[in-house]
Amino acid sequence: MAPALQVLPCLVRAPSRPLLWGAPVARMASGMALAEQARQLFESAVGAVQPGPMLRRALSLDPGGRQLKVRDRSFQLRQNLYLVGFGKAVLGMAAAAEELLGQHLVQGVISVPKGIRAAVECAGKHEMLLKPHSRIQVFEGAENNLPDRDALRAALAIRQLAEGLTADDLLLVLISGGGSALLPAPIPPVTLEEKQMLTKLLAARGATIQELNTIRKALSQLKGGGLAQAAYPAQVVSLILSDVVGDPVEVIASGPTVASAHSVQDCLHVLNRHGLRAALPRSVKTVLARADSDPHGPHTCGHVLNVIIGSNALALAEAQRQAEALGYRAVVLSTAMQGDVKAVAQFYGLLARAAGARLASSPASTSVQEDAKLQELAAELQLPDLQLEEALTTAAQAQGPVCLLAGGEPTVKLQGLGRGGRNQELALRVGAELGGWPLEALDVLFLSGGTDGQDGPTEAAGAWATSDLGSQAATEGLDMAAFLAHSDSHTFFSRLQGGAHLVHTGLTGTNVMDTHFLLLRPR
């Protein structure tokens, strides 16, 4: 069993219920509440993708200490190694790299989330901190995952380091989720504020991470292969912790070490789709107008090795093992869950009903029309790795509890001025869906949590809901529909039962998108 993920108590309120760790899981399972089990699965998923262990699996020195081995490639070391990094997991990655590389490391610059060092130190996770006299300079910025002046200063320092390298040098680039916000360097005359405004507008209208990154790359000095160009002719090794569905290296953190394949027409298509082309600042139009005359060509990144060292699939595999240790029949549904949060919530609601009916051996409680609607929604969501039939078959054959796991990153179209995040909104919407079904023979719980520990601009990682969420809310005078209408899921869960349904971990120091857990247990 993976060790418990330490929470960061100095920044956030502790979980309302203590997580149960230390005793043999098999003996504990029968006495654990369903919510506590779901929280434990989430913690195990996050624990599996901590940055230090993943980096050490990917990097090693030969016995003589003169060659750096990256998977099956070797690079000569002769006091020629430099390091840059950006992302929510990069502090721990850099600490592990510094310990491994020792005197070979000449200089480094990293850009990490605001407050992460204090949080890590407060939690006693000293293995994620740099040495007192480190050669790596740390910038903190991008509060609430939004690019700011601090992150801009970091990006310019990273560019300066890269531009000073020679053909004899080796640049180690550490990249993780959140890297886009931590590496903002807009192409003049675009200002940081203009780029922020455009990104916020796109996100508020439900743009996917792929669409956001298409625009970011077109307006950035360092994204879309820009960092690799700045470092040329040095060799570049990029170690990447993926936070994007399908792990496309050109999309993660907007691909700073991958040549961009997107054209101006791709950017205009995104802007048209979300009704923003007419509202573009003059500076953005200027940059887009001249972009096609100086595209990033694929030849500019031939000196780069990009390696994925961790992903959502790794986190879910560990959670699946923990679920099985707790006595569940567990199936990973998908690592590519995406699409509008309303459709995703409806999918999970129908899935709970279909799987629950099979688990309770009462197929009559689910109709042919509902099964057909489930298949139709699955097709609409376009999940390339969906294991729907395996999940339903497992539920039909199970003699006990079933756990269906998934990961990804649904999108939310913001409404009103509420506070929330996609995980809390998804949990609230799934709770509303579950309330519409008669599930008397089963206990059903759904948990959605962000592996970075921060869901939107809140201190929660996510939330969980059961089929009686609606009745609980009504008892406390909370109108679920009204909160959803204002994208105010965090306020709803904060008020419900004193916040007991919120999942708090603090900043985890890692990021591989979100994890979803659907637990069904016969009564």
N, C-alpha and C positions, 0 to 999 in steps of 0.2 A: 504494500500500500504506500502511495506517495505520502510524504510528510505533509502535515497540515500547513496550509498557507497562512503565514502570520498576517494578522490584520494590522493596519496602521492606525493605532488608537488616537494619536495626537491630532489627526485631521478630521476624524469622523466619529459619529456616535457608534458605540458597539452594537452588534446585532442584538435584536430584542430577545432572541433565544440563544443560549450558548450552543455552539456546535460540539458534538460529542466525538472526542478523539481519544485514542490511546488503548481502549479495550478492544479485544478481538471483534471485528465487525460482524462475523457470522452470529455470535451470541447476542450482539446488541440489536440486530436488525428487527427482531420481533417487537422490541419495546420502544423503538424510535418512532417518533411522529413522522408522518409523511413529509411535512415541511422540513424537518431536520434532515431527513434523508436527501431531499432535493438539494438543500444547501450543501450537504457534504459532497454530493456529486459535482456541484459547481466548483467548490473549493478544490477538488481533486483534478478537475479539468484545468484550472488555472495553475495549480502546482506543477502540472506536467510540462508547462511551457515557460518555466522560469528561465530568464535569459542566460545566466551563467552556465548551467549544465548544457544547454543547447550549443552555446559557442564552443565549449570545450570538446564536444563531440565532433565539431566540424574542423577545428584547428589543432595542430600539434607541431612540435619541433622535433627534428631528427635527433638521434642520440648525441651528435656532436654540437647541436645547437646552431648549426649554420644554414639550415634550410627550414623554411616554413612549409608545412604540408597542409593543403586544403583539399579534403577528400582525396582524389587521386592525382592532384597536381602538386608540384614542388616549386618553391621560389627561393632564390639565393638571398641570404641575409648578410649584410655587411654595414651595419649602422646606417641603413638606408630606408628604414620603415617609418611611415607616417600613418596617422589614424584620424579619421573624421567620422562623425556619426550624428544621427538625428532620429528621434522617435521616443515613444513612451517606454520602451524596454532597453534603450541604449545605455543608460547609466550602468545597469548590471552587466550588459555585454562588454562595455568598455573596461569595467573593473576586472572582469575575467580575462580580457585580452591583455591588460596591463600586467596582471600576475603571470600570465603565460609567457609574454614576450620579453619582459624584463628590460635589460639595457639595449636591446635591439630597437626599441621604440625611441625615436628621436623627438617627436612632437605630435600633439593631437589637439583637436578641437571638437567638442560635441555640443549639441543643442538638445536639451531635455525639458520636460514639462516643469512649469513653475511650481516650486514647493516639493519636488520629488526627493531632493537630498535630505531635507529636514524630516520628511515623512519616513524615509528609509532608516535614517539614524534613530528616530524616535521608536521605530518598531524593532530596533536591535538587529536589523538585517545588514550587518557590517560587511558581508561578502559582496554586497551590491554597491559599496562605496569605494571611491578611488583612494589611493594612498595619500598620506598627508603632503608629501612633496611630489605629487604626480606631475608628469610631463604633459598631461592632458588638461587643457583649459575647458572649463564647463560654463556654458551659458544656460540660464533658465528663462523660459518664456512661454508664449502661446497658452495663456491662461484660458481655461474652458475650451481648449482645443481650437482656439482662434489665433491666427497669425497676428503678431504685434511688433512693436519697435524692438523689444528685446530679442525676439526670434530673428528679426531682420539683421540686427548686429551680429548674431551668431552666424547667419548665412553668409554675410560679407566676410567674416573671419575665415570661414570654411573655404570660400572661393579664393581668398588671398593665399591660404596655405596651398591649395591645389595648384594655383597658377605658378607657384614658385618651384614646383618639382621638375626633375630632369629625367632623362631616359634611364639613369642608374637607380632611380627611386622606386619604391613600392608603396602604394597607398591602400590601406585597409579601410574600407567603408562599411560602417555598421548602420543598418536601416531597419526600422520597425514601424508599426502602425503609429499614426500621429506625425509621421515624418514630413508630410506636406505642410502642415501648419507650422512646423518648427524649422522649415527651410524656405522662408519667403524672400525672394529677391526679384521683384518685378522688373521687367524690361522697361527702361525709361521710354516715353514719358509717363507710363502707367505708375501711379503711386500705390503704396501699400493699402491706403484707405479705399481706393477705387477697386483694387483687386478683392479686398475683404467684402466690400459692398456687393460685388457681382457674385462672389462665392455664397454669401448669405442668401441672396435672392434665389439662386439656383437651388440651394439646399431646402429653402422654405417651400419651393414649388415641387419638391420630391425628386430632384435630380439624383441619379445613381452615383456611386463613388466613381464609376468609370467615366460618366459624363463630367463630373466635377474635375477630375484629373485631366481630361482632355482640354478643358479651358485653362486650368492651372499651368499645364505644360506650355501652352501657346504663349502665355504671358510671363514666363519665368526665365531667368538667366541660368538656373541650375537644374531645373527639372527637365524631363524629356531628353536625357543624355547630356545636359549642359554641364554637370559636374564632371563627367567623364571627359568632355572636351577640354574643360579647364585644366584637368590633370595631365593631359597628353603632353609629352610622350611617356610619362611614367606608367608602369604597370598598375592596374587597379584590380583589387579583389574585393567584391561586395558580398557581405554576409547579410542575409535578409530573413527577418521574422515576418511572415506574411499575415496581413490583416485584410486580404481581399479574396473574394470568392474565386476559386480556381487557381490561386497563387500566380497570376500573371506578373512577371517581374517588371513589365513596362508600365504597370498600373500602380504597384505598391509604392507609396510615397511619391507618386507621379513619375516614377522611373528616372531618377537622376543619373543612373549609370547605364541606361538603356536608350538606344536611339529611338526617337519618337517616330511612329508610323502615321501619326495623325496630320491631316492637312487643314488648311484654313476652312475648307468646305465642311469638314467634320465639326469644327467649332461652330460654324454658322448653323449647321443642322441642329446642334444641341440648343443653341440660343433661340432658334425659331421654334423648336419643340416646346420650349418653356416660355415663349412669348416675351423674350427679353432683348431681341435684336434691336428694336427701335429705341430702347432705353440705354444703350451703351454709351459710356463716356467717349469723348473725342479721342482721348489717349489710347483707349482699347482699340478703337477703329483704326488708328494709325499703326499700331503694332501688328494687328491682323493683316492690314493691307500690305505691309512689307515682308510678312513672314514667308510667303511662298518663294520670294527671291533668295532666301537664305535658309533653306530647310536643314534640319539635322539629318545627315545621311547615315545609313547603316555603317559605312566604313569608319565613321568616327569612333566607334565603340569596339573595334577589333582588339584593343589592348585591355579589355575588361573580362573578368571572370565573375559571373553572378551565380550565387549559390543560395538556395532556400534552405534554412536551417531549422525552421519550425513553422507550424501552421495549425489551423483549426482542427484538421484531421487528427493530429497528434493529441490535442486536448480531449477530443471526443473519444478517442480510443482508450485513454486512461479512465475517463468517466464511465465508459461501457464496462471496463474491468471492475470498477468499484461497484457499479450497479449489480453485476453478476455476483460479486462477493456478498452483497446484501440480500441475495436471494431472488433478484429479478431476472426474468428473461429480457434481455436487452438487445435492441436493434438500433444501429445508426441509420437514421432516415436519409440524411443529406448533410453535406458540408457546404452546400451552395444555396441555402435558403435566402431568397431575395424576392423583391417585388413589394408592392404597396402593403403596408401593415394591415390594412383592412382585409385584403384578400388572404394574407398569411394567417390572420386570426381566424377567419372563417374556415380555412383549410384545417387548422388545428382543432377547431370545434367539431367539424364533421369527422375528422380522424378519431377524436376521442369517442364519439358516438359509435362509429363503425367498429373500432377496435374493442371498445367496451362491450358492445353487443356480442361479439365473438368470444370475448373472455368470459362473459357471463352465460355463455351458451344459450343466448336468446336472440337468434337472428331475426325473429319477427319484430324486434324493437327497432330495427333499422330498415328503411324501405329501399326498394330498388332505385327510386328516384334520388334518394340521399347518397347512395353508393355511386350513382352516376354523376351526381354533382361533385362529389369528392374527386373522382377521376378527372372531371372537367377542370376543376380548380388546379389540380396537380399539373395538368397540361398547360394551363394559362401561366402558371408560375415558372414554367420552363426550367425545372431543376434537373440538370443533366445526370445526376447520380442518385436520383430518388429511388429508395427501396420500399415503395409503398406496399407491393404485394407481399414482400417478406415480412413487413410489419404486421399486416393483417393475418397472415398465416401463423405467425408466431403467437399472436393474441388468441387465435382459434385453438391452438395446440397447448397453450400454457395451462398449467395446473395451479398457478399462483400469480403473483404480481408481475406486471409488464412495465418496462421503461423504454420509451421511444425518445431517442436523442437526435438533435440536429444542431447545425451551426450555420452562421451566415450573417447577413446584414440587411434586414428589411429597410424600407424607406418610409418616411412620414411626411405628409404634406401638412405643414403647420397651419393651425387655425387659432385665432385669438391670441391672447398674451399670457397663456398659462406656462407653467414650468413642468418639464418632463424630459423624457428621452425615449428612444425607440423601444428599449426593453420594457420600461414601465408601461408605455402605451400598449405594447403588444400584450403584456400580461393582463392589463385591464380589459382589453378587447376580447381576449380569449376567455376571461372570466365571464364577460357578458354573453359570449357564445355558449359556454358551458351551462349557464343558467337557463338556457332555452330547451335543454334536453332532460328527460326523466332518467336519472342515473342512480336510482335508489340502491341497486345491488352493488355499487362500486364507490370507492373513494377515488376521486380524480383530482390531480394537482398539476398545474403548469407553472414552470419557472423559466424566466428569461433573464439572462445576466450578461453584461459586457465584461470580457476578460481583463480589460484595463482597470476595472473597478470604478469607472465613472461613466454614468449614463446621461448623456447630454450635459447641461450646465447644472448638475445636481451632485450631491455627495453619495448617492446610492449607485450601486452597480446594476440594479434591476429590481424585480419584484416577482412575487408568486401569487397565484390565484387558484381558487377551488370552485366547484360548481355552485357553492352557496354564497359566492361573493356578493351577488345581487341582494340576497336577503340580509346579509350582514350590513351592507351599505344602507339599505332601507331602514334597518333598525337604528342606525346612527344618523339618519336624515341626510344621507349623501346621495345625490342624483348622479349615477354613473354617466348617463347620456350627456348631462350638462358639462361634466368635467371633460369628456371626450370631445365635445363640441369646441372646447377652448384649448385643446392640447395641454391639459392640466393634470396629467396622470400623477405627477409627483405630489401635488397638493392632495389629491384624492387619497393616495396610499399613506401619506403622512398623517392624515386625519383618521383614517380607518384603523380602529383598534390600536391607537397610539403608535402607528407606524410599524406594526408587527409584520406586515407583509413585504416590507422593503428588505432588500439584501444589501448589507453594508460590508465592504472589505477594506475600504481605503484604496489609494493608488497601489496597484499590484506590482508595478514595474515590468509588466509585459502587456501584450495586446495581440490577440489573434481573432478579432471580431467577437461575435456574440455566441452564446450557447443556449439552447432551448431543451428543456426536459419535460416530457409528458409522462406522468406516473399514474398507472391504473392499478388499483388493488381491490380484489374482491373483499367484501365485508364478511 
